[in-house]
């Protein structure tokens, strides 16, 4: 209890950035964060969920354009996401290709800047035994990369990731937009929340529950989390609007429904969504600066 109270005191005047996931829908977040970087904005912490954690990596390493560049270059490459990734690793997402070939050689990641940046980065992941979220800190982009893998491991198409005896899948299953955790549990005073669905969006029930019940029969709490996710997500968005009205968060969201799919191959769609994110952030820039600066 004492540690929890101390954390809240320490974080009261700090500002966090929260990045929703959504696979290639995070092109919107990439546009938002690139404009932030271009204008020298940084925050005290970043909480990324699923693909939002990948966006957070390049935000902390301050590599403008990297997320967009990688997605446009490799969206049609089955080593990145698709049949070849499944054949070589058993996962629809080609983590070895993404985190080794791309990260080290094809579009090198700036580990030095990442390490020097005081921003704390957390990847939200779902513990498959308990069906609850964990918020895994990524202190080192090489040593802690499994936290990002865990956060982005989609149910049914990627195997769980083991970290310290816990097995994890996609963080969005348990906590799609960890605004309550950031403001209430961690005690941050304010947060910038970047959503990847427009404000009118309502999530429907998980369409693959039959397959999930067969695959994860040993994990009843994970199944409960998958089955109730849409209800919790829609309720969470109501909480987000409440926090926004109370002035505790600032929301940046797509202005209209997003038509980019989880495995989008259309580069024009991906680029358009990235540009949309840039445009929204440019419009919000003065407001974000004022919001982040206020005591």
N, C-alpha and C positions, 0 to 999 in steps of 0.2 A: 504493500500500500504506500509506504514512504517513497519507494522508487517511482510509483505512478504519479504521486503528487508532485515530486521533484521534476519529472518529465514535463508535466503540464506547466509548471512555473517557468522552466527553461524555454519552452516553446511558445509562450503566450504572445510574444511580439514577433514571431517568425511567420513566414509565408511559405506555403507549400504549393507545388504544381501537381495536379492529378490528371493522368492521361488514361482515358478509357481505351479498351482494346477494340478488336473488331477486324483482325487480319488486315487486308488491304484498305479498309476504311480509314486506317491510320494515316493514309496519305493526307487526309485533312489535318491531322495533328502535326504531321511533318511540315506542312505549310505554315501552321501557326507557330511552331517552335523555331522554324528558320527565321521568321520575322523577329521573334523575340531575340534570337542570337544576333541578328544584324543590328539591332538597336541596343545591344549590351545588357539585356535583361538576364538576371539570374535569380535564383530563389534559394531558400534554405534547405529544401528537400524536394524530391520528386518521387511520386508514387505512380508507377506504371503497371498496368494490367495487361497481360498477354502481349499483343503487338505494341501496346503502349509502353511496355518495358523496353522493347527494342528501340522505340523512339527516344525513350529516356536515356539510353546508352549514348546515342549520338548527341543528345542535348547536353549531357554532362561532359562529353569530349569536345563540345562546341564545334562540331564539324557541320557547317552550314551546307545544306543540299544533299548530305550523304544518304539519308533515308530515301528520299525521292529518287536519287540517282541509282541506288541499288535496286529498288523496286521496279523502276522502269527498265533497267538493264536485264534483270533476271526473272521478271514475272512470267515469261514464256518458257523458262528453262526448267525442265522436269527434275533437274538436280536440286533446284531451289525449293520447289513444291510440286509434287507430282509423282509419276510412275517410277522414274529412276531413283528418286529419293526413297520410295517404298522398297524397291528392289535391293537397294544397297544398305538400308538401315532399318527397314520395317516401319518407317514413319513417313507420313505424307509430307512433313516438313523436313527438308534436307539439312539437319543441323550441322553435320560434318562439313558440308559444302558451305553453308552460311557462315559458320563460326570459325572455320579454318581457311578454306580457299578464299572466300570473299574478305573475311576479316583481316587475314594476314597478308594476302597477296594482291587480289584483284581490286579491292578498294580499301586500302589499309586503315585500320582503326588507330586513332591517336591515343595510345595508352598513357603517355606522359601527361597530356592535358587532362585526361579523365582523372588521373590520380591527383593532380594538383588542384583540381576544382573542389572547393569545400562543400559544394552541394551534396547532400546525402541522397543516394538513389536506392529505392526499394522496389522489388518485384513482388507483386501479389500472386500467391499460388494457393491451390486448393488441396488440403490434406485429404487423400482419398479414404483413409480409415475413418476420420471423424466428419468429413464433409464440411470442414470449417476453413476459413482463410488463415494463411500465415503471410507475414510481410517480411520478405527476406532481403536483407541489405546486400547491395552489390558494391563492395568496397574496392574490389580489384576486378577489372574487366576480364581477366584471364582466370584467376583462381575461383571467382564467384560466378562464372558464366552459367553454371548449372542452375542457379536461381532464375536466370532469364529463360533457360530451356524449360524449367518447371512451369513458369508462368505462362508460357506460350504453347504448352503441350495439349492440344485439343483432344477431348475425349473421343474414343473409338479409332481415331486415325493416327495417334501418336502414343507410344508407350509412356507410362508414368516415369517420373524422374526421381531417383532416390537421393536424398540429402540427409545425412546424419540419422539414418534409420527411418526417416519419414518418406512416404511416397506421395508425389504431387502430380496434379494435372492443372490445366488452365485455371488461372486465378479468377476469371470471370464467372466460373460456376458458383463460387462462394461469395464473391464480393466484386461486382462489375465496376463500381465507381467508389473507391473506399473513402468517401467524404466523411462518413460518421467516424470511422477509425481515426482519420487525420485530425478532425476537429475535437472529437470527444475523448477518444482514448489517448491520443498523443498530445492533445492540447494546443495544436497550432492555432494562432489567432485568426488567420485568414488563409484562403486557398483560391487559386485560379484553377478552374475545372474545365478541361477540354473534352467535350463529348464527341462521339463519332456518329451519332444519330441526331436528326433534327428534333426540335422541341415537341413536336406532335407525336413522335414515335411511341408505339406501344408494343412490347414484346409479346409474342404468342408462345404457347406451350412447346417444349422441346419435341421435335418431330421424330427423333430416333430413340424414344424411350424403350421400345421393344428390343432393339439391338443392345442398348445400354444395360437392360436387365439381364440379358444373356451374358454379356461380357463382364459385368461388374457385380455378379450375384453375391460375391463375398463381401461386398462393401455397401451395406444397406443405407448408411448415412450419405454416401456419395450419391446413390440413387435418389434419396429424398431431396438432396440439393439440386440435382438435375431436374427433377420433376417440379420442384417449386420455384425454379430460377426465375421464370417469367413473372410470377407474382411478386417475388422479392425485388426484382429489377424495377418493375413498374411502381412499386411502393417507394423504392429508393429514389426514383426520379421526382416523386412528390416531395420527398425530404429535401432534395436538391433545390427545388423551387422555393421551399420554405427558408432554407439557408440563404438563398439569393435575396429574397425579400427582406430578410433580417440584416443584410449587409455583411454576412460572414464569408461569402464566396462571390466570385465573379465567374460567370459561365460564358464560354465561347463554344458555340455549336453550329453545325451546318444550317444554313438558312432554309433549306428545303430537303425533302427526302433523298437519302443517298442511294444511288443505284449501283454502286460498286459491289461486286460479290466477294465472298471469302477467297475464291481462287481466280480472281479477275486476271484475264490475259490481255484485255484491251488497254493498250498504253495511253490512248487518247482519253479514256475515262479516268485513268489513274492520274494523268497530268492535270486534267480539269479539276479533279477533287483537290489536288495539291494547291493549285492556283486559288481555288475557292477558300482553302484554309488561310492562305496568305492574305487574301482580300479581307476576310473577316478579322484577322489579327491587325491589319493596318487600320481598319475602322475602329478597333477596340484599343489601339495602342495608348492613347492619352489616358483613357480610363483605367487600363491595366497599370500604367505607371503610377497614377494617383492612388489606386487601390493598394498596390504593393507598398507604397511609401507611407501611407497613413499610420499614425501611432495607435 
